Amino acid sequence: LRKTLKGFKTEKQQEFNKLLETVGRNDLKEALEAYSAQTMSVKFNKRVQAIAAKNQGKASSAVTTETAMKFLGKSDKPMSSCVLWLVNPYDEIDDFTQLDQGEWVGVATLVIPGKTAALNPWSMNKALMRPVSITNTALRLVRISETDGRRKATVRNVDYGEFNTAIPIINLDEHPGAARLALYMMRHSTSGQQALSDLICGTSELYTGPMVNALYTVMTQTSLKEATTEKDFRNVAGALVTVLNEVLWSPAGNNPSPEYWGGYTKKLLENPIEFIANKDISELPDVARAFIPLVSIQEAYESDIEQVKKALFYLVFRMVCDRTSEKFKLSTALGIDSKEYSEKVRALLMEDDDAKAPDQAAGKIAEVGMSLERITATYAIHNAVKNVMEEKSVSVKEMYENLIDDTIEEKTLVQALQKNAHYTKMTPGQFLSEICTTTEDEGQKLFETMIVLACHEHYDTLDELPRHDGKYLLKTFQTFDDRERFNEYFEDTRKKCLEQMFSKVSEKVLFEKHKLVRLHELADKLEQMTKDNPIESLRHLMPRTDSGYTKNPKTFSTREGLWEFVGQLFYAPDALEELRALTKLTVPEFNVDDWHKRSR
């Protein structure tokens, strides 16, 4: 029976995959969930549907033969050829308008996008290059399984590793025009945009402009960490040259322009706190986007290295904040057992109403499962490019041009990448010790302090932990703006956490100890509140933080303060008399929460 059920399930999955192929994977929710192996919320689904609707409203476009030939031109170098077909689709083509402009030969790559890549392509998890060239349309011939939502493929009898797409890069021993033309088609032809969307999202409907730069950035960063062989490092060099091509080569049809990235570099280095806190899609939606300004722009190499390191420091802090959003309570981040501490406080207060908050040292700091490869790879490649520039006495643009025309040999860049690749293997503590010029132990302590400071407003008294949006990040960075004082910030945050927990327990314990007196006082307070703010004076419309009364109007700095105030109004006289009627015998069993619910 199990065999039959498994066979039936497999058969249905195959039918489903074939259906997706047939309709061009137009069912966005199903396609995204299958490709990313993650579920989609209703809100997320609405946002991707809006992108799809926008793309469907665009007029169809194609690259002309004349434009294509300008990219290809003449070259003594051969075009990259597919390992299966042994040709390149751009060979011997007279009419490019008849060509599938979403087809190209590229380096086989395993893309692991994550569903958020559909809205923010800079957040792609990985894009790992393999040492083999293949046409992207040939991938279905070598898929491992038709039931695999990620569409992984492999070349039999060769240990290249799994891949699920092909991405064109400028290999320095091949004709650069083929990769340049494919990149241009990704930006300017409907078929190219759909193919790019499909390899990032698993569906052709979700193309957005940042996808090109994001894909090649993530590909360069994540592949450098995994590189071991000469061919691996040559692929990384090719991906890096492709990034430089998109930024520095004027006919590339690139967007944004080099001038834009120059301004971006200036903001990143001169005002890192405000800029790195900005999560807008056009600013820094993910730390990966800092790669281009730090690697491709001349100003990054002419700036003081300490400016670069400060930007990297806050990029690490930003990444910690992103990973801890809505995740840990502050006590958990500090490694303090809140239940044990609360019991200690309770015992003290039961003996003495005036007891002070007992001290409690931090324990094992919460672990944040994260890799810094986006940042460490940026630093490694920045250093590698700088090594080549200094060795050859050239600017970054001249280095790119000299690599293309073979004035600088490919091996020069490859060796520089190999020399600096060790940075990508560093732990967070090791990397912070490198950019802060301190010991590894101090670097690890800095990283743990970042985790605590990122959660500085995650108090145990909160029902919902804060989401780390741009406002929260900016406040955090501005509050903790001196890395020399991080130990002091840590201690202040620890003490504030203890104060919050003490206050929460104290309020509850003292109320229980003096419940009868407190409830009688509450009845008097609520009666006076209702007299001062009668319900008949309530306005029909009221501003967001105004109490809404024509009599004794009040303004609050937060909505929470407003609702706390309003929550003390409009209690019926009978309900208040119920509180006053309580005695020492009846008060222990009296449920205050139930009374509040039925009395207003």
N, C-alpha and C positions, 0 to 999 in steps of 0.2 A: 504493500500500500504506500509506504514511504517513497519507494522508487517511482511508483506511478505518479504520486503528487509532485515529486521533484522534477520528473520528466515533463509533466504538464506545465509546471511553473517556468521551466527553461524554455519550452516551446512558446508560451505566451510572451515571455520577455523578448525572444527573438522576433516575434511578430510585432511587438511594440517598437523595438529598435528599427525594424524595417519600415514601419509606418512613419517614424520620425524622419528617416531618410527620405521617404517619399514626399512628405509635405515640407521638406526643407527645415525640419525641426522648428516649426512655427509655434508649437505649444511651449511658450516660454517657461512656464513654471516647471513642467515635466523635464524640459531640456536642461534647465539650469540645475535642477536637483540631481538629475542623472550625472551631469558632467562634474559638478562640484562635490557630490556625495553629501550635500547638506540640504536641510529643509528650508523652505521659504515662508516667511510670514505674509499675512494679507497686505500689510503696509508695504513691505518690500516688493511684493508682486505688483502692486499698483504703480510703484515708481519705475520698475523696468517696463511695464506696459506703456507708460508715458513715453519712454525713450523709443520703444518700438513704433509707436504711433507717429512720432516725429520723423523717424527714418522712412516710414511708409509714405509720408507726405512729400518726400523729396523727389524731384525729377531724376530719372535714370541718367547716368553719365558714363562716359568711356574715354579712355586715353586714345588720341589719334595716332595713326601710323607715323606721321611727321614728328610728333612729340616723342614717341617711343624711339625712333631712330636717332634723335639727338642724344638720348641717354646711352644707347648702345655704341654708336660711332664705330671707330676702328680701334682695335687693340691686338697686340701680339699675344696676349694671354688668353687661354681658353675659358669658355664659360663653364661654370659648375655643372656637372652632369649627374643625372639620377642613377643611383646604384642598381635600380631595376631596369630602367629603359635605356640607360647609357647615353641619353641625349638631354638637351635643355629645350623646353618648349619655345624659347625665343630664337632657336637656331632656324635659319632658312624660312623665316616668316616674312611674307610680303605685305600682308594686310592685318595689322594688329587689332582692327575693329572686329575681325572675325575670330580672334583668339579669346579663350576664356581668360579674362583679366584677373580672375581670382586663382589662377594657377601659376606656380613658380617652383623652382628647385631651391631648396634650402637645407640647412643643417637640421638633422633629425633632433627633435626636442621634446622632452617630457614637460608639459605645462600642467601644473597643479594650481588652478586659479583661486579656488574658494569663491563662494557665490558673490561676495562683495565686490569682486573684480568687475561685475556687470555695472555697478554704479561708480566705483572708484578703481580703475585699472591699476593704479599705483600700489594697491593693496594685494596684488597677486602673491600667492605663497611662494611658488618656485617656478623656474623655467630652466631646466637642466639640459644642456646641449650634449649630443652624442657624436662620436667621430665618424659620421656617415652622412652623405648627401642623398636626398630623395625628393621626388616631386610630391607636393602635398596631396594631389589628387590620387596618387598611387598608394596612399596609406591604407585604404580599405582592403587592398589585396594582401596585406601582411598583418592584419589585425589578429590578435591572439584569440579573442572571443567576441562573438556578436552580442553577447549579453552584457559586456562590460560598458557601463555608462561613460567611462573616461576614454574609451576607444583606444586603448593601448595596443601597440604593435611592436614587432621585433623582426630582425633579420635572422633567419634560422642559421644555426651552426656557427654564428659569430657572436661573441660576447660583447655587444655594444651597449647593452642595457635597453630597457623599454623606452618607447617614445610614443607620442600621440599626435604630433604635428611636425611640420617642416617650416623653418623660418629662414628667409634669405639673409645672409650676412656678407660683408665685403671681405672675403678671404684675399690676402695680399698676393697670392700666387695665381689668382683667377681674375677674369675680366670684371672690373668693378661695375660696369654698366648694367649687367643683368640684375644685381642686387639693388642698384639705384632705381632701376625701372620698376622692380617689384614694390619697392617702398613708395614710389610715386603713385603706383596703382592702388596701394592700400589707402592712400589719402584722397585720390581724385577719381577713382572709378567705382561705380556701384558694386560690381563683382568683387573688386579688391577689398572694399570695405566690408562686404558680407563675409568674405573668407577670413579676414582678420578678426571680425566679431566671433566667428565660429570657433577659431582656434583659442580665443580667450574665454568665451562664455559658453561654448557648446551649442550656440544658436546664431544664425546669421542676422538677427534682427536688431542687435544692440550696439552697433558701432557708435563710438564717440571719438572726438578729435584726439584726446590724450592717449589713446590706446597705443599708438605707434611708439612714442617716446617711452611710455611706461613699460611696454613689452621688452624693448631692447635694454632698458636700464636694469630691470629685474633679471633678465637673462644674463647680463654681464656680472651682476653682483652675486647671484646664487651659483652660477657655474664656476666662478673663481674659487669659491670655497671647496667645491667638489673636485677641482682639477688635480690630476695626478700625473698624467702622461704629457709628452711633448705636444701631441695632437690636441689634447684638452686645452692647454695654454694657448695654442695657436687659434683655437676657436674663440677663446676669451678675447684674444687680441683682435680677431675679426669683428666680434660683437662690439668691442670698444671703438674700433675705427668706424663702425656703422653709426654709433651714437654721435661721434665727432662729425661724421658726414652730414647727419641730419641737422646739426647745429651750425656747422661752419661752412658747408658747401652751398654757395648761393643758389645754384640751379635746382636745389633739392625740392623746392616748393615747400620748404619747411615752415612749420607754425608751432610754437612761437619763433620769433626771429632771434638772431644772436644778440641784438640790442636788448630784447626783452630779458634774455637769460643774464645779460650783463647787469641789468637793474636788479634782477632777482639775487644775483651774487652779492651785490652791494648791500641789499637789505639783510641778507642772511649773515653777513660778516659784521656789519656795522650796528645792526639792531637785532641780535639773535633772539632775545627774550620775547619780544612782541611778535616777531615774524614766525618763530618756530611754534608759538602758541596758536597761530592762525590756521584752522583746519579747513578753510575754504578750498574748494576744488581748484581754484586758480592760484592758490598760495602754497600751502603745505598739507595736502590731504593725507599724506603718509611720509614717513621719514625717507623713503626711497627716492622721493622727488628732489632731495637735496643733492643727489649724485651729479646731475648735469651741471649745476652752477659751480660745484667744487672740483669737477674734473675737466670740463670742456671750455671754461672761460678763463682768459688770461689773468684777469684781476685776482682770481683765487690763488694764483702762483706768485703774484707780486705783493700780496698782502702779508702782514706779519703772521708767522706760523702760529703764534699764540691766539690770534683772532680765529684761525681755522680750528684750533683745538677747543676754543671756547664754544664755537658753534657745534662741534661734535659732542661736547659735554652735554649741551642742552638738547641735542638730538637724542642722546641716550636717555636723558631725563624725560623727554617727550614720549619715547617708546615705553618707558616704565609706566608713565601715566596712562597711556593707551591700554596697556595690558592689565592695569589694576582698576579700570573704570567699573563701578558698580560691583566690585568683586569682594574685597576684604573689609571687615570692620577694623577700625584702628587698633583695637586690642589684639586682634588676630595678626595684623601686620607686625605689631610689636612683640608678638610671641607671649602675650600675657593671657593667662586663663581668666576670662571675665567672670565665670561662675565661681571659681575659687576666691577671687578678689572680692566679689560681692558678698560671699559668706563671711569673709574676714571683717568687712565693713559692718555687716549686719550685727555680728557678735559685739563689736565695739559700741555701736549705737544703742544696743539693748541695755548696755551697762551705763552708758553716759551720753546724754543728749548732745553734749558739746564736744564729743570726740572729733579729732581731726583725721583727715584722709591719710591712711597709712601709705608708706612708700612701697614701691614694687619695681624691681629691676626688670628691664626688658629681657625676654627669653630668646628663643630661636626665631629669627625674623622670617616672616612668611616667604615661601619660595614662589617666584614668578617664572613659569616655564617659558622662556623666551630666548631667542638667538639674536645676537647683534650683527648678523652677517650683512644686513643692508648697510649698516654704518661702518663696520670694520672693513668691508670690501671697498666702500667709498674712500676710506683713508688709505688702504693699500694701493688702490689704483691712482689716487692723487699723488702718492709718493712715487709710484712707478713712472707715471708721466713726467713728474718733475725730474726724476733721474735721467730720463732720455733727453729732456729739454736742456738740462745742464751739461750733459755729456756732449751733445751736438750743438750747443749754443743757439737754440732756436726757440721761437714762441710755440704755443700749443697749436696754433693754426699752421705754422710752418712745419711742425712735426707731422701733423696729419697729411699735409700736401706731400711732404718728402717720403712718407710711408707709401702713399698711393703711387708715386712715380719711381719708387725703389731707390731714391737717393739715400734714405735710411733703410737699412735692411730689417726685415720682419723680425729676425732673431734678436735685434736690439731691444725691441718692445717686449718680446716673449721673455727674454732673460730678466728684464726689469720686473715683469709681472711675477715670475717665479721667485725673485729675490724678496718681494714684498708680500707674497701670498700668506706668509705665516701669521699676519695680522688677523686674517679671517678665522683662524683656529683659536683665537684668544677667548677666554672666558670674559664676562663683563668686568670682573675685578681686575683682570690682567690688562684689559683695554683701557680702563679708567686710570690705572697706574701709569700706562704709557702716555696718555694725553695730559695727565695732571702731574707728571714727573714725580711720582711717589713710589712707595713700595707696593708690592702686590697685596699684602694684608690691608694696607690703607685703602687701596683701590676697591677691594671687596667690601670694606666697611662703608665706603662712599656709595657703592651700589645698594647695599642694604638700607642705608639712610635714605636713598632716593625712594625706595619702596615705601618706607614709613611716611616720608614727606608727601608722596603722591596721594596717600590716604589720610592726610592731615585733617580733613573734615568728615571722615567716615565714623562719626561717633556712635557708640553703642546705643545711644538714646534714640537713634533714627530708625524708622521703620523701613525706609528705602534709602539705599546708599546713593551718593551723588554720581551722576554721569559726567565723565570728564570731557565736556565740550570745550570750545575755545575759551569761553569766559573762565571756566574753572582752571584751565591750563595757565592762562595769563595771570590769574590771581596767585596760583601756586608759584610760578616762576618769579613773580615780583616779590612775593613774601620771602622766598628763599633764593635771593639773588646774589649771594656771596658764597662761593663754594668753600672758602676758607673758614666759614662759620658753620659748616654742615653739622659738626658735632654739637655745637650750641643749639642749632635748630632741632636736632634730634631730641635733646634733653627737654627743651621747651615743649615739644609735641608730646613726649612721653608723660610729662607732668600734667598737661592739659587733658590727656586721655584719662588719667587717674582721677582728676577733678570731676570730669564729666560722669564717670562711673560712680564716684562717691556721691555726687549730687543726686543721681538717679535713685540709688539705694536709700540714701538719707531721707529723701522726700517720702518714699514709700514706708520705710520703717517708722519714722517719726509720726506719720499719719496713723499707722496701725497702733502705735503706743498711746497716742492721744486722740483716738478716733472720735470719741464722743464730743470732746471739746471742739475739734476741728470741724465736725459736721454742723454743730450749732453755729460756729463762726461762719461757715459756708452759707448757711441759711440767711443770716443777717446780711452777708455780702451780696448774695444774689438778689435779695429783696431790694436793697438799695440800688443795685445796678438797673433793675427793671424800672424803678421809680425815676431814676435819672435819664433813662433812655426808653420811654414808653413806645410800645409797638405802633401806636397811631401816628407817631412822628417819622416813621420810616419812609424814605423817599422811594419813588418807583424806579428811578435810575440812579446809579451811583458809580463814581470812578473806581478804578481797580483797588486802590488802597485806602479808600475813604469808608468810614463806618456806616455812612448812609443815613445820617440823622440831621434833621433841621435844627434840633436842639442839642447843644453841646457837641458840635461836629468834631471828629477826631481823624487824624491822618496817620497811617502806619507805613513803615519802611518796607514791609514785606506782606505778602498775602497771608503767610502763616500767622503773623501778628493780628491781622484783621479778623481771621476766622476764630482765633483763640478768644478774642474779645467778644465777638458775636455769640460764641458758644456759651457765654455766661449770661445771656439775656433770655427773657420771655419764659420764666418758670412760673407755673400756676401757684397761687397762694396756698392751695391745699397741699401741693407737693412740698413747699417750704415748711408747712406745719408738721408734715410727716417727719422731717428731719428734727424739728424741735421736740417731737414727742419721743424720740429715742432715749433709752436708758442704758445703764451699765449692763443690764441683763440682755437687752435686745440688740445692742450695737454690734457685738462680735459677729453675728450672722447676717448683718445688713450688707447687701450688695450695692455698692455705690454706682457701679457702671450700669446696672439694670435700672436703678432709680433715675439716672440721667436720661436714659432712652425713653422712659415712659412718662417723664414729667414736663417736657417742654411743649 
